[in-house]
Amino acid sequence: MRRHRRWWLAVATILIGVSGCATGEEWATWKQHPTHFASGDHLSFSMRNREGSAARVTRNDIGKSRDEGWWGKPITVSQEQILER
């Protein structure tokens, strides 16, 4: 029984800790979508362009984001920064 309580306490602690990581705006965005990412391409793009790193955006990324309806915090780059591949 004691082991069972510790497991639930660990799960509750993790859930409470994780729930404090998102802003109200982020929660609102997530509630509007059934998944965290629109597709595998969206996930790949997001992992490649984490906050604090230099953005790497290709023309293909732009087309896929439009076609697949990606959501989340937009990444802004100038025309010169868009990579061909």
Secondary structure, 3 states (H helix, E strand, C coil): CHHHHHHHHHHHHHHHHHHCCCCHHHHHHHHCCCCCCCCHHHHHHHHHCCCCCCCCCEHHHHHHHHHHCCCCCCCCCCHHHCECC
